[in-house]
Amino acid sequence: MLSEDVKIKFSGFEPSHDVRSSLYYLLNRLHLKSPHQSFLSATFTLTNGIIEGVIKISSGTGNFVAKASDVQMSQVGEKLMDKIGGQLDKWKSLRCF
């Protein structure tokens, strides 16, 4: 995995160092579960007190997208991980070797 394979962007706010570090950790773990040679991007936007998060995984075997919003960053992250994790689990169960 290369660091340029995982991109993260924030709009409307600048997260604390701890929040940023936690997100990078979670996204890198998620990237390890993703298809080979995939690219992961995450965008977090704060609008009127609501944080919206979007995770996109692009690969030759398929694309995965999850969206979630909440007033708390931790809840947004949890919802996104559940949604995209479910998509990756389904992909893994259907792929052929």
matplotlib code that plots the C-alpha trace (Angstrom):
import matplotlib.pyplot as plt

x = [0.0, 1.3, 0.3, -0.9, -3.4, -5.4, -6.5, -8.5, -10.0, -11.7, -14.0, -15.5, -13.4, -9.9, -10.0, -7.7, -4.5, -6.1, -9.2, -7.0, -4.7, -7.6, -9.2, -6.0, -5.6, -9.1, -8.9, -5.5, -7.0, -10.0, -7.6, -5.9, -9.3, -10.0, -9.3, -5.7, -4.4, -7.4, -7.5, -9.4, -10.6, -12.6, -14.2, -15.6, -17.6, -19.1, -22.2, -24.5, -23.2, -23.6, -20.6, -21.1, -18.6, -18.1, -15.7, -15.0, -12.9, -12.0, -10.5, -10.3, -12.7, -15.4, -16.2, -17.6, -19.2, -20.6, -22.1, -23.1, -23.8, -24.1, -23.2, -20.3, -17.3, -17.0, -20.6, -19.9, -16.8, -18.6, -21.5, -19.1, -17.1, -20.2, -21.6, -18.4, -17.3, -20.6, -20.0, -16.5, -17.7, -20.3, -17.6, -15.3, -18.1, -19.0, -15.5, -14.1, -10.6]
y = [0.0, 3.4, 6.5, 8.1, 5.3, 6.8, 10.5, 12.4, 15.9, 18.2, 21.1, 23.7, 22.7, 21.5, 18.5, 18.1, 16.1, 13.2, 13.1, 13.3, 10.5, 8.3, 8.7, 7.9, 4.8, 3.6, 4.4, 2.7, -0.4, -0.2, 0.1, -3.1, -4.9, -3.4, -5.0, -5.1, -1.9, 0.1, 3.8, 5.1, 8.7, 10.2, 13.6, 15.2, 18.4, 20.5, 22.4, 24.1, 21.9, 18.6, 16.6, 14.6, 12.0, 10.1, 7.2, 6.0, 3.0, 2.6, -0.6, -2.7, -5.2, -2.7, 0.6, 1.1, 4.2, 5.0, 8.3, 9.2, 12.3, 13.3, 16.1, 14.0, 13.0, 9.7, 8.7, 9.7, 7.5, 4.6, 4.7, 5.0, 2.0, -0.1, 0.8, 0.3, -2.7, -4.4, -3.7, -5.1, -8.2, -8.8, -8.4, -10.9, -13.5, -13.2, -13.1, -16.2, -17.6]
z = [0.0, -0.9, 1.0, -2.3, -2.6, 0.4, 0.1, 2.7, 2.4, 4.8, 3.9, 6.2, 9.2, 10.2, 12.5, 15.5, 15.2, 17.1, 14.9, 11.7, 13.0, 13.9, 10.5, 8.7, 10.8, 10.0, 6.3, 6.0, 7.7, 5.3, 2.4, 3.4, 3.1, -0.3, -3.7, -4.9, -6.5, -5.3, -4.5, -1.5, -1.1, 1.8, 2.0, 5.2, 4.9, 7.7, 6.8, 9.3, 12.1, 10.2, 9.1, 5.9, 5.0, 1.8, 1.2, -2.3, -3.2, -6.9, -8.3, -11.4, -9.8, -8.7, -7.1, -3.6, -2.2, 1.3, 2.6, 6.1, 8.2, 11.8, 14.2, 15.7, 13.6, 15.5, 14.5, 10.8, 10.8, 12.4, 10.0, 7.0, 8.2, 8.7, 5.2, 3.2, 5.3, 4.4, 0.7, 0.9, 2.8, 0.1, -2.6, -0.9, -0.6, -4.3, -5.9, -7.6, -7.2]

ax = plt.figure().add_subplot(projection="3d")
ax.plot(x, y, z, "-o")
ax.set_aspect("equal")
plt.show()
